[in-house]
Amino acid sequence: MTHLVTPHGAEALNVLLVPSQQRSADLARAAGLKTVPIQSREVSDLLMLGMGAYTPLEGFMGRDDWHRACKDMRLASGIFWPIPVTLSASRELADSIAIGEDVSLSDAETGEILGILNVSEKYRIDKIFECEHVYRTTDPKHPGVQKVMEQAEVNLAGAVTVISESHYPASYPDLYLHPSEARALFQKKGWSQVAAFQTRNPMHRSHEHLVKIAVEVTDGVFIHQVLGKLKPGDIPAETRTRAIQAMIDNYFVKDTVVQAGYPIEMRYCGPREALLHALIRQNFGCSHLIVGRDHAGVGDYYGPYDAQNIFDQLWEGALQTKPLKIDVTFYCRKCYGMATAKTCPHGAEHRISISGTDQRAMLERRDPIPPEFSRPEVVEILQEFYTRRNLAT
């Protein structure tokens, strides 16, 4: 019998998605309620609440939870939580909603009704305060800061009932796993120590090396990728999943890794987001999170190892899931193999390292990608994507 880490802050997963047999009735009820349109990040958070990935949250945060999450990385109850999970509405719409009222939540882009919110609180926030504490910057060019500043005037808090998971189950039938399903899979495989690898990009040999290090010290690795909305220029999930599976099929021992996906939308807030990723993986049953260089960062807003160092600031018992801190990885011509900055004594001139920007330009031009940087099966899938995209434009 395997023993996985327990859910965060609770004895059991807090699943807010209603059973399938109840959804038609709840959808009919929601159709008769006042509607609050929600943006892509709020949609993502609602789906994460529904599947239990945000255990122990019951819904969108009230002001006390928002303030403490920003300032102290705790909920008002004292439970660790590093990033606020909130929902906003225009002042006019918020004024029309009474405390205690049920409202339907619909995807602002598609109009699909996704859930019901029982409004327990209405409040305004200091967006600058949130950005300073969570993102460590108020620069409007930061994609996460931009999202916060674009939020409507009033936050609506309260417990949620999730009715639909949108297109995700149908779009990713073999990848879209709930925390309970991931835990059952780990149990079936006999895994107790499971390392999660978070990715929003195709995996190249540096990522492969990170995962193989984790395979050596745990029972298995959960390659868990972002299926939610990304920033412009990122490779779409459909292409990423194929490329990652090609790497798994050709370069990993069978049954040492599992690929899956989840509906989170990146906030790109570096250190704080690394902590949230660890918390989420605890709910999925993972004992460790691989934290490499500049985890969940963007641009040069965070130091390369800030996301590793922030775990050292946590208090005892904040998280069960621990970081696997691994240095920058690369192929060294002089070592004749993959290495990290901790294991390779040679200079940068011996290392094969290609930036994401350079790689995208090389793929656009169909330039050869060195096999020391990326596996040929991965490159073939990425080149196919860029060729199709260029033909379409």
One Martini backbone bead per residue (centre of mass of N, CA, C, O) as a GRO file, in nm:
protein
  393
    1MET     BB    1   0.093   0.038   0.026
    2THR     BB    2   0.058   0.359  -0.048
    3HIS     BB    3   0.188   0.696   0.059
    4LEU     BB    4   0.052   0.996   0.031
    5VAL     BB    5   0.010   1.299   0.036
    6THR     BB    6  -0.185   1.521   0.169
    7PRO     BB    7  -0.395   1.743   0.151
    8HIS     BB    8  -0.432   2.078   0.169
    9GLY     BB    9  -0.569   2.162   0.472
   10ALA     BB   10  -0.681   1.853   0.458
   11GLU     BB   11  -0.820   1.527   0.455
   12ALA     BB   12  -0.968   1.613   0.184
   13LEU     BB   13  -1.084   1.674  -0.105
   14ASN     BB   14  -1.229   1.979  -0.248
   15VAL     BB   15  -1.498   1.911  -0.441
   16LEU     BB   16  -1.701   2.141  -0.664
   17LEU     BB   17  -1.800   1.934  -0.858
   18VAL     BB   18  -2.069   1.817  -0.980
   19PRO     BB   19  -2.242   1.567  -1.045
   20SER     BB   20  -2.352   1.460  -1.346
   21GLN     BB   21  -2.663   1.413  -1.256
   22GLN     BB   22  -2.682   1.738  -1.158
   23ARG     BB   23  -2.620   1.942  -1.396
   24SER     BB   24  -2.889   2.003  -1.537
   25ALA     BB   25  -3.031   2.136  -1.295
   26ASP     BB   26  -2.814   2.356  -1.239
   27LEU     BB   27  -2.824   2.484  -1.520
   28ALA     BB   28  -3.120   2.571  -1.508
   29ARG     BB   29  -3.087   2.751  -1.259
   30ALA     BB   30  -2.859   2.939  -1.371
   31ALA     BB   31  -3.029   3.059  -1.614
   32GLY     BB   32  -3.214   3.231  -1.386
   33LEU     BB   33  -2.972   3.403  -1.320
   34LYS     BB   34  -2.757   3.617  -1.256
   35THR     BB   35  -2.482   3.737  -1.455
   36VAL     BB   36  -2.124   3.663  -1.442
   37PRO     BB   37  -1.859   3.754  -1.611
   38ILE     BB   38  -1.557   3.570  -1.685
   39GLN     BB   39  -1.232   3.546  -1.704
   40SER     BB   40  -0.976   3.338  -1.783
   41ARG     BB   41  -0.854   3.321  -1.495
   42GLU     BB   42  -1.127   3.263  -1.353
   43VAL     BB   43  -1.189   3.009  -1.503
   44SER     BB   44  -0.944   2.854  -1.410
   45ASP     BB   45  -1.004   2.875  -1.104
   46LEU     BB   46  -1.278   2.733  -1.113
   47LEU     BB   47  -1.168   2.458  -1.218
   48MET     BB   48  -0.975   2.412  -0.982
   49LEU     BB   49  -1.194   2.406  -0.769
   50GLY     BB   50  -1.363   2.173  -0.886
   51MET     BB   51  -1.121   1.941  -0.874
   52GLY     BB   52  -0.941   2.020  -0.597
   53ALA     BB   53  -0.665   2.189  -0.644
   54TYR     BB   54  -0.767   2.421  -0.409
   55THR     BB   55  -0.725   2.290  -0.161
   56PRO     BB   56  -0.954   2.429   0.081
   57LEU     BB   57  -1.125   2.584  -0.100
   58GLU     BB   58  -1.470   2.715  -0.162
   59GLY     BB   59  -1.369   2.980  -0.324
   60PHE     BB   60  -1.378   3.303  -0.340
   61MET     BB   61  -1.219   3.554  -0.194
   62GLY     BB   62  -1.199   3.746   0.063
   63ARG     BB   63  -1.045   4.010   0.204
   64ASP     BB   64  -0.878   3.867   0.421
   65ASP     BB   65  -0.755   3.654   0.236
   66TRP     BB   66  -0.631   3.844   0.032
   67HIS     BB   67  -0.444   4.004   0.224
   68ARG     BB   68  -0.285   3.760   0.347
   69ALA     BB   69  -0.183   3.638   0.085
   70CYS     BB   70  -0.018   3.881   0.000
   71LYS     BB   71   0.147   3.940   0.273
   72ASP     BB   72   0.172   3.620   0.426
   73MET     BB   73   0.080   3.350   0.285
   74ARG     BB   74  -0.224   3.348   0.403
   75LEU     BB   75  -0.493   3.279   0.553
   76ALA     BB   76  -0.703   3.370   0.799
   77SER     BB   77  -0.657   3.074   0.934
   78GLY     BB   78  -0.325   3.021   0.850
   79ILE     BB   79  -0.313   2.895   0.589
   80PHE     BB   80  -0.134   2.828   0.331
   81TRP     BB   81  -0.120   3.107   0.074
   82PRO     BB   82   0.040   3.282  -0.205
   83ILE     BB   83  -0.231   3.343  -0.386
   84PRO     BB   84  -0.486   3.504  -0.501
   85VAL     BB   85  -0.848   3.415  -0.532
   86THR     BB   86  -1.041   3.600  -0.762
   87LEU     BB   87  -1.343   3.804  -0.829
   88SER     BB   88  -1.473   4.029  -1.074
   89ALA     BB   89  -1.674   4.338  -1.097
   90SER     BB   90  -1.866   4.567  -1.166
   91ARG     BB   91  -2.018   4.809  -0.996
   92GLU     BB   92  -2.302   4.777  -1.116
   93LEU     BB   93  -2.327   4.472  -1.075
   94ALA     BB   94  -2.261   4.458  -0.773
   95ASP     BB   95  -2.500   4.649  -0.681
   96SER     BB   96  -2.723   4.427  -0.791
   97ILE     BB   97  -2.606   4.245  -0.561
   98ALA     BB   98  -2.679   4.040  -0.303
   99ILE     BB   99  -2.631   3.922  -0.012
  100GLY     BB  100  -2.681   3.568  -0.073
  101GLU     BB  101  -2.672   3.556  -0.368
  102ASP     BB  102  -2.721   3.389  -0.666
  103VAL     BB  103  -2.484   3.335  -0.934
  104SER     BB  104  -2.381   3.319  -1.251
  105LEU     BB  105  -2.101   3.173  -1.433
  106SER     BB  106  -1.949   3.313  -1.726
  107ASP     BB  107  -1.788   3.301  -2.010
  108ALA     BB  108  -1.682   3.585  -2.173
  109GLU     BB  109  -1.615   3.443  -2.456
  110THR     BB  110  -1.867   3.210  -2.480
  111GLY     BB  111  -2.115   3.205  -2.247
  112GLU     BB  112  -2.068   2.978  -2.065
  113ILE     BB  113  -2.191   2.797  -1.809
  114LEU     BB  114  -1.998   2.697  -1.504
  115GLY     BB  115  -2.150   2.838  -1.246
  116ILE     BB  116  -2.201   2.907  -0.889
  117LEU     BB  117  -2.247   3.198  -0.677
  118ASN     BB  118  -2.231   3.273  -0.333
  119VAL     BB  119  -2.270   3.584  -0.205
  120SER     BB  120  -2.074   3.708   0.086
  121GLU     BB  121  -1.899   3.940  -0.067
  122LYS     BB  122  -1.800   4.293  -0.106
  123TYR     BB  123  -1.495   4.435  -0.259
  124ARG     BB  124  -1.206   4.629  -0.246
  125ILE     BB  125  -0.884   4.681  -0.395
  126ASP     BB  126  -0.527   4.698  -0.393
  127LYS     BB  127  -0.347   4.652  -0.671
  128ILE     BB  128  -0.066   4.746  -0.592
  129PHE     BB  129  -0.034   4.569  -0.346
  130GLU     BB  130  -0.052   4.300  -0.493
  131CYS     BB  131   0.186   4.343  -0.690
  132GLU     BB  132   0.413   4.397  -0.483
  133HIS     BB  133   0.382   4.111  -0.336
  134VAL     BB  134   0.343   3.895  -0.573
  135TYR     BB  135   0.527   4.033  -0.826
  136ARG     BB  136   0.741   4.266  -0.745
  137THR     BB  137   0.560   4.454  -0.937
  138THR     BB  138   0.414   4.744  -1.147
  139ASP     BB  139   0.461   4.661  -1.428
  140PRO     BB  140   0.254   4.666  -1.711
  141LYS     BB  141   0.432   4.448  -1.880
  142HIS     BB  142   0.346   4.250  -1.691
  143PRO     BB  143   0.119   4.000  -1.734
  144GLY     BB  144   0.010   3.984  -1.440
  145VAL     BB  145  -0.031   4.282  -1.380
  146GLN     BB  146  -0.223   4.336  -1.611
  147LYS     BB  147  -0.451   4.156  -1.502
  148VAL     BB  148  -0.499   4.307  -1.238
  149MET     BB  149  -0.552   4.597  -1.364
  150GLU     BB  150  -0.808   4.475  -1.538
  151GLN     BB  151  -0.980   4.454  -1.319
  152ALA     BB  152  -1.243   4.507  -1.169
  153GLU     BB  153  -1.364   4.693  -0.898
  154VAL     BB  154  -1.515   4.432  -0.776
  155ASN     BB  155  -1.529   4.185  -0.537
  156LEU     BB  156  -1.642   3.844  -0.533
  157ALA     BB  157  -1.755   3.636  -0.272
  158GLY     BB  158  -1.760   3.271  -0.242
  159ALA     BB  159  -1.920   2.998  -0.294
  160VAL     BB  160  -1.893   2.716  -0.520
  161THR     BB  161  -2.048   2.577  -0.817
  162VAL     BB  162  -1.956   2.330  -1.046
  163ILE     BB  163  -2.075   2.234  -1.376
  164SER     BB  164  -1.830   2.298  -1.578
  165GLU     BB  165  -1.521   2.209  -1.787
  166SER     BB  166  -1.568   2.258  -2.058
  167HIS     BB  167  -1.335   2.142  -2.307
  168TYR     BB  168  -1.120   1.961  -2.165
  169PRO     BB  169  -1.213   1.661  -2.162
  170ALA     BB  170  -1.244   1.647  -2.480
  171SER     BB  171  -0.957   1.763  -2.569
  172TYR     BB  172  -0.812   1.577  -2.307
  173PRO     BB  173  -0.879   1.259  -2.240
  174ASP     BB  174  -0.567   1.155  -2.153
  175LEU     BB  175  -0.476   1.426  -1.960
  176TYR     BB  176  -0.727   1.504  -1.789
  177LEU     BB  177  -0.666   1.533  -1.445
  178HIS     BB  178  -0.756   1.474  -1.144
  179PRO     BB  179  -0.642   1.441  -0.834
  180SER     BB  180  -0.786   1.168  -0.782
  181GLU     BB  181  -0.671   1.031  -1.040
  182ALA     BB  182  -0.374   1.061  -0.981
  183ARG     BB  183  -0.374   0.909  -0.715
  184ALA     BB  184  -0.477   0.641  -0.832
  185LEU     BB  185  -0.239   0.600  -1.025
  186PHE     BB  186  -0.013   0.593  -0.814
  187GLN     BB  187  -0.125   0.356  -0.657
  188LYS     BB  188  -0.119   0.151  -0.893
  189LYS     BB  189   0.206   0.192  -0.927
  190GLY     BB  190   0.338   0.231  -0.627
  191TRP     BB  191   0.354   0.536  -0.557
  192SER     BB  192   0.489   0.777  -0.314
  193GLN     BB  193   0.725   0.920  -0.466
  194VAL     BB  194   0.644   1.228  -0.632
  195ALA     BB  195   0.738   1.414  -0.915
  196ALA     BB  196   0.690   1.732  -1.040
  197PHE     BB  197   0.653   1.873  -1.378
  198GLN     BB  198   0.647   2.191  -1.486
  199THR     BB  199   0.481   2.304  -1.801
  200ARG     BB  200   0.466   2.541  -2.106
  201ASN     BB  201   0.676   2.371  -2.270
  202PRO     BB  202   0.868   2.217  -2.451
  203MET     BB  203   1.083   1.942  -2.436
  204HIS     BB  204   1.412   1.925  -2.373
  205ARG     BB  205   1.712   1.811  -2.266
  206SER     BB  206   1.707   1.973  -2.007
  207HIS     BB  207   1.433   1.863  -1.908
  208GLU     BB  208   1.502   1.567  -1.924
  209HIS     BB  209   1.725   1.582  -1.709
  210LEU     BB  210   1.553   1.671  -1.473
  211VAL     BB  211   1.364   1.423  -1.474
  212LYS     BB  212   1.589   1.203  -1.445
  213ILE     BB  213   1.679   1.289  -1.170
  214ALA     BB  214   1.402   1.234  -1.034
  215VAL     BB  215   1.382   0.932  -1.104
  216GLU     BB  216   1.626   0.849  -0.917
  217VAL     BB  217   1.469   0.969  -0.629
  218THR     BB  218   1.198   0.839  -0.723
  219ASP     BB  219   0.920   0.660  -0.842
  220GLY     BB  220   0.814   0.921  -1.009
  221VAL     BB  221   0.689   1.130  -1.286
  222PHE     BB  222   0.486   1.433  -1.324
  223ILE     BB  223   0.397   1.556  -1.625
  224HIS     BB  224   0.270   1.893  -1.586
  225GLN     BB  225   0.063   2.077  -1.791
  226VAL     BB  226  -0.044   2.357  -1.946
  227LEU     BB  227  -0.392   2.436  -2.067
  228GLY     BB  228  -0.412   2.715  -2.044
  229LYS     BB  229  -0.367   3.030  -2.086
  230LEU     BB  230  -0.130   3.213  -2.268
  231LYS     BB  231   0.120   3.372  -2.405
  232PRO     BB  232   0.247   3.513  -2.655
  233GLY     BB  233   0.439   3.251  -2.834
  234ASP     BB  234   0.335   3.006  -2.725
  235ILE     BB  235   0.292   2.678  -2.730
  236PRO     BB  236   0.052   2.483  -2.793
  237ALA     BB  237  -0.080   2.211  -2.637
  238GLU     BB  238  -0.111   2.014  -2.875
  239THR     BB  239   0.196   2.019  -2.946
  240ARG     BB  240   0.328   1.963  -2.672
  241THR     BB  241   0.207   1.683  -2.613
  242ARG     BB  242   0.337   1.541  -2.855
  243ALA     BB  243   0.634   1.608  -2.792
  244ILE     BB  244   0.643   1.478  -2.509
  245GLN     BB  245   0.556   1.193  -2.595
  246ALA     BB  246   0.798   1.142  -2.780
  247MET     BB  247   1.003   1.150  -2.552
  248ILE     BB  248   0.889   0.928  -2.373
  249ASP     BB  249   0.887   0.692  -2.587
  250ASN     BB  250   1.220   0.727  -2.655
  251TYR     BB  251   1.370   0.830  -2.344
  252PHE     BB  252   1.200   0.642  -2.145
  253VAL     BB  253   1.123   0.445  -1.910
  254LYS     BB  254   0.883   0.252  -1.850
  255ASP     BB  255   0.688   0.379  -1.589
  256THR     BB  256   0.839   0.668  -1.488
  257VAL     BB  257   0.616   0.837  -1.647
  258VAL     BB  258   0.362   1.104  -1.653
  259GLN     BB  259   0.121   1.254  -1.855
  260ALA     BB  260  -0.034   1.579  -1.797
  261GLY     BB  261  -0.317   1.808  -1.736
  262TYR     BB  262  -0.415   2.157  -1.666
  263PRO     BB  263  -0.627   2.469  -1.629
  264ILE     BB  264  -0.414   2.666  -1.585
  265GLU     BB  265  -0.313   3.006  -1.546
  266MET     BB  266  -0.065   3.200  -1.585
  267ARG     BB  267   0.117   3.460  -1.388
  268TYR     BB  268   0.434   3.508  -1.374
  269CYS     BB  269   0.545   3.511  -1.037
  270GLY     BB  270   0.748   3.298  -0.972
  271PRO     BB  271   0.791   3.235  -0.653
  272ARG     BB  272   0.486   3.225  -0.582
  273GLU     BB  273   0.416   3.015  -0.806
  274ALA     BB  274   0.587   2.784  -0.704
  275LEU     BB  275   0.420   2.746  -0.448
  276LEU     BB  276   0.152   2.687  -0.587
  277HIS     BB  277   0.252   2.440  -0.743
  278ALA     BB  278   0.309   2.274  -0.490
  279LEU     BB  279   0.028   2.278  -0.366
  280ILE     BB  280  -0.117   2.144  -0.601
  281ARG     BB  281   0.064   1.881  -0.597
  282GLN     BB  282  -0.034   1.789  -0.325
  283ASN     BB  283  -0.327   1.737  -0.426
  284PHE     BB  284  -0.209   1.521  -0.645
  285GLY     BB  285   0.031   1.355  -0.464
  286CYS     BB  286   0.299   1.516  -0.449
  287SER     BB  287   0.620   1.533  -0.287
  288HIS     BB  288   0.738   1.691  -0.545
  289LEU     BB  289   0.910   1.977  -0.700
  290ILE     BB  290   1.047   2.089  -0.978
  291VAL     BB  291   1.311   2.343  -0.947
  292GLY     BB  292   1.437   2.557  -1.154
  293ARG     BB  293   1.519   2.792  -1.355
  294ASP     BB  294   1.297   3.037  -1.347
  295HIS     BB  295   1.030   2.967  -1.221
  296ALA     BB  296   0.758   3.127  -1.357
  297GLY     BB  297   0.888   3.333  -1.528
  298VAL     BB  298   0.964   3.671  -1.664
  299GLY     BB  299   1.205   3.787  -1.791
  300ASP     BB  300   1.379   4.006  -1.532
  301TYR     BB  301   1.208   4.005  -1.248
  302TYR     BB  302   1.380   3.748  -1.165
  303GLY     BB  303   1.577   3.550  -1.024
  304PRO     BB  304   1.698   3.236  -1.108
  305TYR     BB  305   1.659   3.141  -0.767
  306ASP     BB  306   1.399   3.252  -0.624
  307ALA     BB  307   1.207   2.994  -0.644
  308GLN     BB  308   1.391   2.834  -0.445
  309ASN     BB  309   1.438   3.027  -0.194
  310ILE     BB  310   1.138   3.061  -0.089
  311PHE     BB  311   1.119   2.783   0.061
  312ASP     BB  312   1.308   2.885   0.306
  313GLN     BB  313   1.063   3.084   0.424
  314LEU     BB  314   0.909   2.867   0.541
  315TRP     BB  315   0.716   2.716   0.761
  316GLU     BB  316   0.632   2.479   0.958
  317GLY     BB  317   0.380   2.305   0.769
  318ALA     BB  318   0.298   2.454   0.508
  319LEU     BB  319   0.433   2.207   0.343
  320GLN     BB  320   0.482   1.888   0.198
  321THR     BB  321   0.586   1.978  -0.058
  322LYS     BB  322   0.897   1.957  -0.216
  323PRO     BB  323   1.186   2.074  -0.342
  324LEU     BB  324   1.370   2.023  -0.647
  325LYS     BB  325   1.681   2.155  -0.671
  326ILE     BB  326   1.793   2.264  -0.997
  327ASP     BB  327   2.013   2.344  -1.206
  328VAL     BB  328   2.128   2.440  -1.480
  329THR     BB  329   2.094   2.293  -1.804
  330PHE     BB  330   2.320   2.103  -2.031
  331TYR     BB  331   2.542   2.069  -2.295
  332CYS     BB  332   2.874   1.928  -2.287
  333ARG     BB  333   3.144   1.887  -2.487
  334LYS     BB  334   3.357   1.802  -2.265
  335CYS     BB  335   3.162   1.589  -2.117
  336TYR     BB  336   2.970   1.441  -2.319
  337GLY     BB  337   2.702   1.580  -2.180
  338MET     BB  338   2.485   1.616  -1.944
  339ALA     BB  339   2.444   1.908  -1.725
  340THR     BB  340   2.534   2.116  -1.454
  341ALA     BB  341   2.656   2.379  -1.272
  342LYS     BB  342   2.738   2.159  -1.040
  343THR     BB  343   2.894   1.936  -1.250
  344CYS     BB  344   3.027   2.158  -1.439
  345PRO     BB  345   3.360   2.314  -1.498
  346HIS     BB  346   3.291   2.451  -1.760
  347GLY     BB  347   3.252   2.674  -1.989
  348ALA     BB  348   3.029   2.836  -2.199
  349GLU     BB  349   3.180   2.746  -2.470
  350HIS     BB  350   3.085   2.426  -2.409
  351ARG     BB  351   2.783   2.512  -2.426
  352ILE     BB  352   2.450   2.409  -2.512
  353SER     BB  353   2.244   2.703  -2.560
  354ILE     BB  354   1.898   2.795  -2.618
  355SER     BB  355   1.682   3.020  -2.660
  356GLY     BB  356   1.356   3.067  -2.712
  357THR     BB  357   1.387   3.285  -2.929
  358ASP     BB  358   1.596   3.137  -3.105
  359GLN     BB  359   1.432   2.883  -3.155
  360ARG     BB  360   1.192   3.012  -3.300
  361ALA     BB  361   1.362   3.127  -3.532
  362MET     BB  362   1.473   2.853  -3.632
  363LEU     BB  363   1.195   2.728  -3.693
  364GLU     BB  364   1.100   2.938  -3.895
  365ARG     BB  365   1.370   2.874  -4.086
  366ARG     BB  366   1.458   2.570  -4.061
  367ASP     BB  367   1.677   2.526  -3.877
  368PRO     BB  368   1.901   2.348  -3.729
  369ILE     BB  369   1.881   2.147  -3.442
  370PRO     BB  370   2.061   2.045  -3.203
  371PRO     BB  371   2.074   1.730  -3.055
  372GLU     BB  372   2.185   1.845  -2.777
  373PHE     BB  373   1.910   2.012  -2.732
  374SER     BB  374   1.714   1.833  -2.930
  375ARG     BB  375   1.508   1.605  -3.020
  376PRO     BB  376   1.411   1.501  -3.332
  377GLU     BB  377   1.111   1.433  -3.261
  378VAL     BB  378   1.052   1.718  -3.153
  379VAL     BB  379   1.138   1.896  -3.392
  380GLU     BB  380   0.939   1.782  -3.599
  381ILE     BB  381   0.680   1.883  -3.456
  382LEU     BB  382   0.757   2.187  -3.447
  383GLN     BB  383   0.800   2.230  -3.753
  384GLU     BB  384   0.515   2.155  -3.835
  385PHE     BB  385   0.378   2.388  -3.688
  386TYR     BB  386   0.529   2.627  -3.829
  387THR     BB  387   0.446   2.553  -4.114
  388ARG     BB  388   0.140   2.575  -4.079
  389ARG     BB  389   0.136   2.866  -3.975
  390ASN     BB  390   0.273   3.000  -4.224
  391LEU     BB  391   0.059   2.907  -4.431
  392ALA     BB  392  -0.186   3.052  -4.286
  393THR     BB  393  -0.034   3.352  -4.321
   0.00000   0.00000   0.00000
